[in-house]
Amino acid sequence: MEIIMQDYDFYMSSGGGVTLGGGELSLQTDFAAALLTECKKQMINTAIETQGTTCIENYEKLAKCVDLFLFDIKQIDTHQHRDLFGIGNEGVKRNLERLVELGAKIVIRMPLIRGYNDSYDAITGAFEYVMALAKRGTGTIQRIDVLPYHQFGKTKYDKLDMIYPIKQDLGYSDEELNQLSDFFTQFDFDIRLVRH
């Protein structure tokens, strides 16, 4: 808390706060809950980044001290999710649905990766699932942020003298991003394309 409190005036004047992420934060629930509870006592806004993959009890505990969940949906189709990540997404959906039941504020983040989850069915399926879920918990799901693939992590690999595992550039051209942005307007929901 000592380090966090060094920026207290900034948090208060900007409306910003503390976001915990990196890896899967819900695997560190006790630490995260303790730290974020202290932040809340100081009136500091709190957020966490999560993939939604751990047990539901972790999210129930975190919901008590988190102002905003940045919740990733990487693939809505369970079978394709299993093919891509080795596990289905039933737990991810269960945890997201529970957070909605608890009234948690959520921003859905959808990494978009060419050839993996950028098909019409994958995108519309994810949007329709989120929009239906948003109707169940009025005001809980704030928006969907679509995050197109980029190679920013490649620099880290280079600095560590490691080989970047993805050989092809899976990024999107400006024209493709413009087409995606236009496509998103057909949905009656706040969907934002986050350009890097």
Buried (B, 14 or more C-beta within 10 A) or exposed (E): BEEBEEBEEEBBEEEEBBBBEEEBBBEBBEEBBEBBEBBBEEEBBBBBBBBBBBBBEBBBBBBEBBBBBBBBBBBBBBEBBBEBBEEBBEBBBBBBBBBBEBEBBBBBBBBBBBEBBBEEEBBBBBBEBBBEBBEEBEEBBBBBBBBBBBEEEBEEBEEEEEEEEEEEEBBBEEEEBEEBBEBBEEBEBEBEBEEE
